[in-house]
């Protein structure tokens, strides 16, 4: 699979504008977190699959502690789905790509 579809890392500064419009999945992760590292290819793959429909971004919890606190991210990986800037769902821990895909499909109906 082509690796040209990198999921962008989002910082505190651009977070609000990044999640303001449409459906957005944010992956809260850390470099040292093994389950996060294992989920990364799943997120990359899904971002490609939903390209143009759902926006994907990553937040490094070590670099963005205020965001982690704001959204009560206490364990990682955590995936938060926003719709028009509002939280609609939160998944904590490793999830199967099928489970995540199914959840995202639900937003497109």
N, CA, C and O atoms as a GROMACS GRO file, in nm:
protein
  436
    1UNK      N    1   0.084  -0.121   0.000
    1UNK     CA    2   0.000   0.000   0.000
    1UNK      C    3   0.088   0.126   0.000
    1UNK      O    4   0.188   0.132   0.071
    2UNK      N    5   0.050   0.221  -0.077
    2UNK     CA    6   0.128   0.345  -0.087
    2UNK      C    7   0.126   0.419   0.047
    2UNK      O    8   0.022   0.426   0.113
    3UNK      N    9   0.238   0.472   0.085
    3UNK     CA   10   0.249   0.537   0.216
    3UNK      C   11   0.237   0.688   0.200
    3UNK      O   12   0.281   0.764   0.287
    4UNK      N   13   0.177   0.732   0.090
    4UNK     CA   14   0.169   0.876   0.065
    4UNK      C   15   0.055   0.942   0.145
    4UNK      O   16   0.040   1.064   0.145
    5UNK      N   17  -0.025   0.858   0.211
    5UNK     CA   18  -0.140   0.912   0.282
    5UNK      C   19  -0.112   0.917   0.432
    5UNK      O   20  -0.178   0.849   0.511
    6UNK      N   21  -0.014   0.997   0.471
    6UNK     CA   22   0.022   1.007   0.611
    6UNK      C   23  -0.086   1.080   0.688
    6UNK      O   24  -0.141   1.181   0.642
    7UNK      N   25  -0.117   1.028   0.806
    7UNK     CA   26  -0.213   1.096   0.892
    7UNK      C   27  -0.138   1.209   0.962
    7UNK      O   28  -0.037   1.184   1.028
    8UNK      N   29  -0.186   1.333   0.948
    8UNK     CA   30  -0.111   1.445   1.005
    8UNK      C   31  -0.116   1.448   1.157
    8UNK      O   32  -0.215   1.409   1.219
    9UNK      N   33  -0.007   1.496   1.216
    9UNK     CA   34  -0.006   1.517   1.360
    9UNK      C   35  -0.064   1.656   1.385
    9UNK      O   36  -0.026   1.753   1.320
   10UNK      N   37  -0.156   1.663   1.480
   10UNK     CA   38  -0.226   1.789   1.507
   10UNK      C   39  -0.180   1.841   1.643
   10UNK      O   40  -0.175   1.766   1.741
   11UNK      N   41  -0.148   1.969   1.647
   11UNK     CA   42  -0.105   2.029   1.774
   11UNK      C   43  -0.221   2.107   1.835
   11UNK      O   44  -0.326   2.125   1.773
   12UNK      N   45  -0.198   2.153   1.957
   12UNK     CA   46  -0.299   2.230   2.027
   12UNK      C   47  -0.347   2.350   1.946
   12UNK      O   48  -0.466   2.381   1.942
   13UNK      N   49  -0.252   2.416   1.880
   13UNK     CA   50  -0.284   2.539   1.805
   13UNK      C   51  -0.388   2.515   1.697
   13UNK      O   52  -0.482   2.594   1.681
   14UNK      N   53  -0.372   2.406   1.621
   14UNK     CA   54  -0.462   2.386   1.507
   14UNK      C   55  -0.578   2.291   1.536
   14UNK      O   56  -0.662   2.266   1.450
   15UNK      N   57  -0.581   2.238   1.660
   15UNK     CA   58  -0.679   2.134   1.691
   15UNK      C   59  -0.822   2.178   1.664
   15UNK      O   60  -0.899   2.106   1.599
   16UNK      N   61  -0.858   2.295   1.712
   16UNK     CA   62  -0.997   2.340   1.698
   16UNK      C   63  -1.038   2.355   1.552
   16UNK      O   64  -1.146   2.311   1.512
   17UNK      N   65  -0.952   2.417   1.473
   17UNK     CA   66  -0.986   2.436   1.332
   17UNK      C   67  -0.986   2.301   1.258
   17UNK      O   68  -1.061   2.282   1.162
   18UNK      N   69  -0.901   2.209   1.303
   18UNK     CA   70  -0.892   2.077   1.239
   18UNK      C   71  -1.018   1.994   1.262
   18UNK      O   72  -1.062   1.920   1.174
   19UNK      N   73  -1.078   2.008   1.382
   19UNK     CA   74  -1.194   1.924   1.416
   19UNK      C   75  -1.328   1.995   1.397
   19UNK      O   76  -1.434   1.939   1.425
   20UNK      N   77  -1.322   2.119   1.349
   20UNK     CA   78  -1.444   2.202   1.341
   20UNK      C   79  -1.547   2.154   1.240
   20UNK      O   80  -1.667   2.160   1.267
   21UNK      N   81  -1.503   2.106   1.124
   21UNK     CA   82  -1.596   2.073   1.016
   21UNK      C   83  -1.596   1.925   0.983
   21UNK      O   84  -1.492   1.860   0.979
   22UNK      N   85  -1.715   1.872   0.959
   22UNK     CA   86  -1.728   1.734   0.913
   22UNK      C   87  -1.700   1.633   1.022
   22UNK      O   88  -1.710   1.663   1.141
   23UNK      N   89  -1.666   1.512   0.980
   23UNK     CA   90  -1.638   1.402   1.072
   23UNK      C   91  -1.487   1.386   1.080
   23UNK      O   92  -1.418   1.375   0.978
   24UNK      N   93  -1.436   1.384   1.202
   24UNK     CA   94  -1.292   1.379   1.224
   24UNK      C   95  -1.261   1.273   1.330
   24UNK      O   96  -1.322   1.272   1.437
   25UNK      N   97  -1.166   1.186   1.300
   25UNK     CA   98  -1.118   1.091   1.400
   25UNK      C   99  -0.979   1.135   1.445
   25UNK      O  100  -0.889   1.153   1.363
   26UNK      N  101  -0.964   1.151   1.576
   26UNK     CA  102  -0.834   1.187   1.632
   26UNK      C  103  -0.780   1.069   1.710
   26UNK      O  104  -0.847   1.012   1.796
   27UNK      N  105  -0.656   1.033   1.678
   27UNK     CA  106  -0.587   0.924   1.744
   27UNK      C  107  -0.492   0.985   1.846
   27UNK      O  108  -0.392   1.047   1.810
   28UNK      N  109  -0.523   0.967   1.976
   28UNK     CA  110  -0.433   1.014   2.082
   28UNK      C  111  -0.332   0.902   2.108
   28UNK      O  112  -0.371   0.790   2.142
   29UNK      N  113  -0.204   0.932   2.091
   29UNK     CA  114  -0.101   0.828   2.098
   29UNK      C  115   0.026   0.879   2.164
   29UNK      O  116   0.038   0.998   2.195
   30UNK      N  117   0.121   0.788   2.185
   30UNK     CA  118   0.255   0.824   2.228
   30UNK      C  119   0.353   0.731   2.158
   30UNK      O  120   0.321   0.617   2.127
   31UNK      N  121   0.473   0.783   2.134
   31UNK     CA  122   0.576   0.706   2.063
   31UNK      C  123   0.611   0.577   2.137
   31UNK      O  124   0.642   0.475   2.075
   32UNK      N  125   0.607   0.582   2.271
   32UNK     CA  126   0.652   0.470   2.354
   32UNK      C  127   0.542   0.366   2.381
   32UNK      O  128   0.565   0.266   2.448
   33UNK      N  129   0.422   0.392   2.328
   33UNK     CA  130   0.307   0.305   2.358
   33UNK      C  131   0.296   0.197   2.250
   33UNK      O  132   0.265   0.227   2.135
   34UNK      N  133   0.321   0.072   2.287
   34UNK     CA  134   0.319  -0.037   2.190
   34UNK      C  135   0.183  -0.053   2.120
   34UNK      O  136   0.180  -0.064   1.997
   35UNK      N  137   0.072  -0.055   2.194
   35UNK     CA  138  -0.059  -0.066   2.126
   35UNK      C  139  -0.082   0.049   2.027
   35UNK      O  140  -0.145   0.030   1.924
   36UNK      N  141  -0.030   0.169   2.060
   36UNK     CA  142  -0.043   0.284   1.969
   36UNK      C  143   0.033   0.257   1.839
   36UNK      O  144  -0.016   0.282   1.730
   37UNK      N  145   0.155   0.204   1.856
   37UNK     CA  146   0.238   0.175   1.740
   37UNK      C  147   0.170   0.069   1.653
   37UNK      O  148   0.174   0.076   1.530
   38UNK      N  149   0.107  -0.029   1.718
   38UNK     CA  150   0.038  -0.134   1.644
   38UNK      C  151  -0.088  -0.083   1.574
   38UNK      O  152  -0.127  -0.136   1.470
   39UNK      N  153  -0.151   0.020   1.629
   39UNK     CA  154  -0.272   0.077   1.568
   39UNK      C  155  -0.241   0.171   1.452
   39UNK      O  156  -0.327   0.196   1.368
   40UNK      N  157  -0.120   0.224   1.447
   40UNK     CA  158  -0.084   0.324   1.345
   40UNK      C  159  -0.114   0.278   1.202
   40UNK      O  160  -0.175   0.355   1.126
   41UNK      N  161  -0.074   0.156   1.161
   41UNK     CA  162  -0.106   0.114   1.023
   41UNK      C  163  -0.256   0.101   0.998
   41UNK      O  164  -0.303   0.124   0.887
   42UNK      N  165  -0.331   0.065   1.102
   42UNK     CA  166  -0.477   0.054   1.089
   42UNK      C  167  -0.535   0.192   1.061
   42UNK      O  168  -0.620   0.208   0.974
   43UNK      N  169  -0.489   0.290   1.137
   43UNK     CA  170  -0.537   0.428   1.120
   43UNK      C  171  -0.498   0.480   0.982
   43UNK      O  172  -0.579   0.545   0.915
   44UNK      N  173  -0.374   0.452   0.939
   44UNK     CA  174  -0.330   0.496   0.806
   44UNK      C  175  -0.419   0.435   0.697
   44UNK      O  176  -0.460   0.503   0.603
   45UNK      N  177  -0.447   0.307   0.713
   45UNK     CA  178  -0.528   0.235   0.614
   45UNK      C  179  -0.670   0.291   0.609
   45UNK      O  180  -0.725   0.313   0.501
   46UNK      N  181  -0.729   0.314   0.726
   46UNK     CA  182  -0.865   0.367   0.730
   46UNK      C  183  -0.871   0.509   0.678
   46UNK      O  184  -0.969   0.549   0.615
   47UNK      N  185  -0.766   0.587   0.704
   47UNK     CA  186  -0.767   0.725   0.656
   47UNK      C  187  -0.766   0.726   0.504
   47UNK      O  188  -0.823   0.815   0.441
   48UNK      N  189  -0.700   0.627   0.446
   48UNK     CA  190  -0.697   0.615   0.301
   48UNK      C  191  -0.835   0.573   0.250
   48UNK      O  192  -0.886   0.626   0.151
   49UNK      N  193  -0.893   0.476   0.318
   49UNK     CA  194  -1.022   0.422   0.278
   49UNK      C  195  -1.133   0.528   0.285
   49UNK      O  196  -1.222   0.532   0.199
   50UNK      N  197  -1.127   0.612   0.387
   50UNK     CA  198  -1.232   0.714   0.406
   50UNK      C  199  -1.189   0.851   0.354
   50UNK      O  200  -1.251   0.952   0.386
   51UNK      N  201  -1.084   0.852   0.274
   51UNK     CA  202  -1.030   0.977   0.221
   51UNK      C  203  -1.141   1.058   0.154
   51UNK      O  204  -1.216   1.007   0.072
   52UNK      N  205  -1.149   1.186   0.190
   52UNK     CA  206  -1.250   1.274   0.132
   52UNK      C  207  -1.382   1.270   0.206
   52UNK      O  208  -1.470   1.354   0.183
   53UNK      N  209  -1.398   1.173   0.297
   53UNK     CA  210  -1.524   1.162   0.372
   53UNK      C  211  -1.504   1.188   0.520
   53UNK      O  212  -1.583   1.257   0.585
   54UNK      N  213  -1.395   1.132   0.573
   54UNK     CA  214  -1.363   1.148   0.715
   54UNK      C  215  -1.219   1.193   0.724
   54UNK      O  216  -1.131   1.138   0.658
   55UNK      N  217  -1.195   1.293   0.809
   55UNK     CA  218  -1.060   1.346   0.826
   55UNK      C  219  -0.996   1.275   0.946
   55UNK      O  220  -1.061   1.252   1.047
   56UNK      N  221  -0.868   1.241   0.932
   56UNK     CA  222  -0.796   1.174   1.040
   56UNK      C  223  -0.681   1.261   1.087
   56UNK      O  224  -0.616   1.329   1.008
   57UNK      N  225  -0.656   1.258   1.218
   57UNK     CA  226  -0.542   1.329   1.273
   57UNK      C  227  -0.490   1.256   1.395
   57UNK      O  228  -0.561   1.175   1.454
   58UNK      N  229  -0.364   1.284   1.432
   58UNK     CA  230  -0.304   1.222   1.549
   58UNK      C  231  -0.262   1.331   1.646
   58UNK      O  232  -0.220   1.439   1.606
   59UNK      N  233  -0.275   1.300   1.774
   59UNK     CA  234  -0.227   1.391   1.877
   59UNK      C  235  -0.130   1.315   1.966
   59UNK      O  236  -0.166   1.214   2.027
   60UNK      N  237  -0.007   1.364   1.973
   60UNK     CA  238   0.093   1.304   2.060
   60UNK      C  239   0.066   1.355   2.202
   60UNK      O  240   0.077   1.474   2.230
   61UNK      N  241   0.029   1.263   2.292
   61UNK     CA  242  -0.011   1.304   2.427
   61UNK      C  243   0.105   1.365   2.506
   61UNK      O  244   0.083   1.446   2.596
   62UNK      N  245   0.228   1.326   2.473
   62UNK     CA  246   0.343   1.384   2.543
   62UNK      C  247   0.365   1.529   2.506
   62UNK      O  248   0.407   1.610   2.589
   63UNK      N  249   0.335   1.563   2.380
   63UNK     CA  250   0.355   1.701   2.333
   63UNK      C  251   0.233   1.789   2.355
   63UNK      O  252   0.243   1.912   2.350
   64UNK      N  253   0.118   1.729   2.380
   64UNK     CA  254  -0.007   1.805   2.390
   64UNK      C  255  -0.087   1.765   2.513
   64UNK      O  256  -0.200   1.717   2.503
   65UNK      N  257  -0.027   1.786   2.629
   65UNK     CA  258  -0.091   1.742   2.753
   65UNK      C  259  -0.222   1.816   2.783
   65UNK      O  260  -0.314   1.759   2.842
   66UNK      N  261  -0.229   1.943   2.741
   66UNK     CA  262  -0.353   2.018   2.763
   66UNK      C  263  -0.470   1.954   2.689
   66UNK      O  264  -0.580   1.944   2.742
   67UNK      N  265  -0.445   1.912   2.564
   67UNK     CA  266  -0.551   1.846   2.486
   67UNK      C  267  -0.592   1.715   2.551
   67UNK      O  268  -0.710   1.682   2.558
   68UNK      N  269  -0.493   1.639   2.598
   68UNK     CA  270  -0.522   1.512   2.663
   68UNK      C  271  -0.610   1.533   2.784
   68UNK      O  272  -0.705   1.458   2.808
   69UNK      N  273  -0.578   1.637   2.862
   69UNK     CA  274  -0.658   1.667   2.981
   69UNK      C  275  -0.798   1.714   2.942
   69UNK      O  276  -0.897   1.672   3.000
   70UNK      N  277  -0.804   1.801   2.843
   70UNK     CA  278  -0.931   1.856   2.800
   70UNK      C  279  -1.029   1.745   2.760
   70UNK      O  280  -1.149   1.754   2.789
   71UNK      N  281  -0.978   1.642   2.694
   71UNK     CA  282  -1.065   1.534   2.646
   71UNK      C  283  -1.057   1.409   2.734
   71UNK      O  284  -1.098   1.301   2.692
   72UNK      N  285  -1.004   1.426   2.856
   72UNK     CA  286  -0.995   1.316   2.953
   72UNK      C  287  -0.933   1.190   2.895
   72UNK      O  288  -0.985   1.079   2.912
   73UNK      N  289  -0.822   1.208   2.826
   73UNK     CA  290  -0.751   1.092   2.771
   73UNK      C  291  -0.654   1.043   2.879
   73UNK      O  292  -0.549   1.103   2.901
   74UNK      N  293  -0.692   0.934   2.945
   74UNK     CA  294  -0.609   0.880   3.053
   74UNK      C  295  -0.535   0.755   3.011
   74UNK      O  296  -0.433   0.720   3.071
   75UNK      N  297  -0.584   0.688   2.908
   75UNK     CA  298  -0.510   0.573   2.858
   75UNK      C  299  -0.507   0.580   2.706
   75UNK      O  300  -0.599   0.632   2.643
   76UNK      N  301  -0.400   0.528   2.651
   76UNK     CA  302  -0.381   0.536   2.506
   76UNK      C  303  -0.357   0.397   2.452
   76UNK      O  304  -0.310   0.310   2.525
   77UNK      N  305  -0.386   0.373   2.327
   77UNK     CA  306  -0.445   0.470   2.235
   77UNK      C  307  -0.591   0.502   2.270
   77UNK      O  308  -0.665   0.417   2.319
   78UNK      N  309  -0.629   0.625   2.243
   78UNK     CA  310  -0.768   0.668   2.254
   78UNK      C  311  -0.806   0.730   2.121
   78UNK      O  312  -0.730   0.808   2.064
   79UNK      N  313  -0.923   0.696   2.074
   79UNK     CA  314  -0.971   0.750   1.946
   79UNK      C  315  -1.098   0.828   1.975
   79UNK      O  316  -1.193   0.774   2.031
   80UNK      N  317  -1.098   0.954   1.938
   80UNK     CA  318  -1.216   1.037   1.960
   80UNK      C  319  -1.269   1.080   1.825
   80UNK      O  320  -1.195   1.130   1.740
   81UNK      N  321  -1.399   1.060   1.807
   81UNK     CA  322  -1.463   1.099   1.681
   81UNK      C  323  -1.542   1.226   1.706
   81UNK      O  324  -1.624   1.235   1.798
   82UNK      N  325  -1.516   1.324   1.622
   82UNK     CA  326  -1.585   1.453   1.630
   82UNK      C  327  -1.675   1.468   1.509
   82UNK      O  328  -1.642   1.421   1.400
   83UNK      N  329  -1.788   1.533   1.530
   83UNK     CA  330  -1.873   1.570   1.418
   83UNK      C  331  -1.906   1.718   1.436
   83UNK      O  332  -1.964   1.758   1.536
   84UNK      N  333  -1.866   1.796   1.337
   84UNK     CA  334  -1.884   1.943   1.343
   84UNK      C  335  -1.828   1.999   1.474
   84UNK      O  336  -1.889   2.087   1.535
   85UNK      N  337  -1.713   1.949   1.517
   85UNK     CA  338  -1.646   2.002   1.635
   85UNK      C  339  -1.693   1.946   1.768
   85UNK      O  340  -1.637   1.981   1.872
   86UNK      N  341  -1.793   1.859   1.767
   86UNK     CA  342  -1.843   1.802   1.894
   86UNK      C  343  -1.809   1.653   1.901
   86UNK      O  344  -1.814   1.581   1.802
   87UNK      N  345  -1.774   1.610   2.022
   87UNK     CA  346  -1.741   1.468   2.042
   87UNK      C  347  -1.866   1.384   2.025
   87UNK      O  348  -1.968   1.409   2.088
   88UNK      N  349  -1.857   1.282   1.938
   88UNK     CA  350  -1.971   1.193   1.922
   88UNK      C  351  -1.938   1.053   1.971
   88UNK      O  352  -2.028   0.973   1.998
   89UNK      N  353  -1.809   1.022   1.984
   89UNK     CA  354  -1.771   0.889   2.026
   89UNK      C  355  -1.628   0.887   2.075
   89UNK      O  356  -1.546   0.969   2.036
   90UNK      N  357  -1.600   0.790   2.162
   90UNK     CA  358  -1.464   0.774   2.214
   90UNK      C  359  -1.436   0.625   2.231
   90UNK      O  360  -1.514   0.553   2.294
   91UNK      N  361  -1.326   0.580   2.174
   91UNK     CA  362  -1.285   0.440   2.189
   91UNK      C  363  -1.149   0.439   2.258
   91UNK      O  364  -1.060   0.516   2.221
   92UNK      N  365  -1.134   0.353   2.357
   92UNK     CA  366  -1.009   0.347   2.430
   92UNK      C  367  -0.945   0.210   2.411
   92UNK      O  368  -1.011   0.107   2.420
   93UNK      N  369  -0.814   0.211   2.386
   93UNK     CA  370  -0.741   0.086   2.368
   93UNK      C  371  -0.741   0.042   2.224
   93UNK      O  372  -0.800   0.105   2.136
   94UNK      N  373  -0.673  -0.069   2.201
   94UNK     CA  374  -0.666  -0.123   2.065
   94UNK      C  375  -0.802  -0.174   2.022
   94UNK      O  376  -0.869  -0.244   2.098
   95UNK      N  377  -0.841  -0.139   1.903
   95UNK     CA  378  -0.967  -0.190   1.848
   95UNK      C  379  -0.934  -0.252   1.712
   95UNK      O  380  -0.836  -0.214   1.648
   96UNK      N  381  -1.015  -0.346   1.670
   96UNK     CA  382  -0.988  -0.408   1.541
   96UNK      C  383  -1.022  -0.309   1.431
   96UNK      O  384  -1.105  -0.221   1.449
   97UNK      N  385  -0.956  -0.324   1.316
   97UNK     CA  386  -0.983  -0.231   1.207
   97UNK      C  387  -1.128  -0.247   1.163
   97UNK      O  388  -1.190  -0.150   1.120
   98UNK      N  389  -1.183  -0.369   1.172
   98UNK     CA  390  -1.323  -0.392   1.136
   98UNK      C  391  -1.416  -0.312   1.226
   98UNK      O  392  -1.511  -0.247   1.181
   99UNK      N  393  -1.387  -0.318   1.356
   99UNK     CA  394  -1.471  -0.248   1.454
   99UNK      C  395  -1.470  -0.098   1.429
   99UNK      O  396  -1.573  -0.031   1.431
  100UNK      N  397  -1.349  -0.047   1.406
  100UNK     CA  398  -1.335   0.096   1.384
  100UNK      C  399  -1.400   0.137   1.251
  100UNK      O  400  -1.469   0.239   1.243
  101UNK      N  401  -1.379   0.056   1.149
  101UNK     CA  402  -1.437   0.084   1.018
  101UNK      C  403  -1.589   0.085   1.025
  101UNK      O  404  -1.655   0.172   0.967
  102UNK      N  405  -1.644  -0.012   1.096
  102UNK     CA  406  -1.789  -0.022   1.110
  102UNK      C  407  -1.845   0.102   1.179
  102UNK      O  408  -1.947   0.158   1.138
  103UNK      N  409  -1.775   0.145   1.283
  103UNK     CA  410  -1.819   0.264   1.357
  103UNK      C  411  -1.817   0.387   1.265
  103UNK      O  412  -1.910   0.467   1.265
  104UNK      N  413  -1.708   0.400   1.187
  104UNK     CA  414  -1.695   0.514   1.098
  104UNK      C  415  -1.799   0.510   0.986
  104UNK      O  416  -1.855   0.613   0.948
  105UNK      N  417  -1.825   0.391   0.934
  105UNK     CA  418  -1.928   0.374   0.830
  105UNK      C  419  -2.061   0.430   0.879
  105UNK      O  420  -2.135   0.492   0.803
  106UNK      N  421  -2.090   0.407   1.006
  106UNK     CA  422  -2.214   0.454   1.066
  106UNK      C  423  -2.234   0.605   1.055
  106UNK      O  424  -2.347   0.653   1.050
  107UNK      N  425  -2.124   0.679   1.052
  107UNK     CA  426  -2.133   0.824   1.043
  107UNK      C  427  -2.162   0.871   0.902
  107UNK      O  428  -2.202   0.986   0.881
  108UNK      N  429  -2.143   0.785   0.807
  108UNK     CA  430  -2.162   0.824   0.666
  108UNK      C  431  -2.302   0.791   0.614
  108UNK      O  432  -2.336   0.822   0.500
  109UNK      N  433  -2.382   0.728   0.698
  109UNK     CA  434  -2.516   0.690   0.654
  109UNK      C  435  -2.612   0.806   0.662
  109UNK      O  436  -2.729   0.792   0.630
   0.00000   0.00000   0.00000
